[in-house]
Amino acid sequence: MKLCEQEKCVGCFACMNICPKEAISIGYNDLDKTIPVIDDSKCINCGLCQSVCPVIQETEFKEPQMCYAAWTKIDNDKKSCASGGIATSLYRTIMEDGGAVFGCAFDDELNLNIRMAESENDLELFKGSKYVQSCTDFSYKAVKEQLENDKKVLYVGSPCQIDGLLHYLRKPYDNLYTVDIICH
């Protein structure tokens, strides 16, 4: 099975999340960029990975309908957050309503991963700017599970990660809220 060219891969890992045989894993190219690696001995050539790849499948671009500027009114969050604390406020709003929230945090080995917050304390890990690529890992699968259990879900990530998530889901969900962070 062939995915998009390595130099065009955005590292969203929608392909890894959709693979029914777990034949795709995270690898690295010579520049240490994360890339999908296919284990041909597990691959059944079903084509699902190609069907969700936002580089292979055209993304429908839409003009923004509305643009907002905002910041939190909570002083502690304003001081400890990088961009006015609005993401933390959005996370709390969804969590207070019984929903699931996904953001990026460093693990014990300083790898940056998108993960689901289990508690209010986890929101502290999502705070602050992180100017490196984060890994979505299997977060898309976790999002789908939450959505199918009728939970509201908030997913904050780079535009490529949000695009990968939407391609992976393959249908719109009224209970999904996404926030694209500005990426440079």
Stockholm file with secondary structure:
# STOCKHOLM 1.0

chainA/1-184         MKLCEQEKCVGCFACMNICPKEAISIGYNDLDKTIPVIDDSKCINCGLCQSVCPVIQETEFKEPQMCYAAWTKIDNDKKSCASGGIATSLYRTIMEDGGAVFGCAFDDELNLNIRMAESENDLELFKGSKYVQSCTDFSYKAVKEQLENDKKVLYVGSPCQIDGLLHYLRKPYDNLYTVDIICH
#=GR chainA/1-184 SS CCCSCGGGCCCCCHHHHHCTTCCEEEEECTTCCEEEEECTTTCCCCCHHHHHCTTTSCCCCCCCSCCCCCCCSCHHHHHHCSSTTHHHHHHHHHHHTTCEEEEEEECTTSCEEEEECCSGGGHHHHCSCCCSCCBCTTHHHHHHHHHHTTCCEEEEECHHHHHHHHHHHCSCCTTEEEEECCCC
#=GC SS_cons         CCCSCGGGCCCCCHHHHHCTTCCEEEEECTTCCEEEEECTTTCCCCCHHHHHCTTTSCCCCCCCSCCCCCCCSCHHHHHHCSSTTHHHHHHHHHHHTTCEEEEEEECTTSCEEEEECCSGGGHHHHCSCCCSCCBCTTHHHHHHHHHHTTCCEEEEECHHHHHHHHHHHCSCCTTEEEEECCCC
//
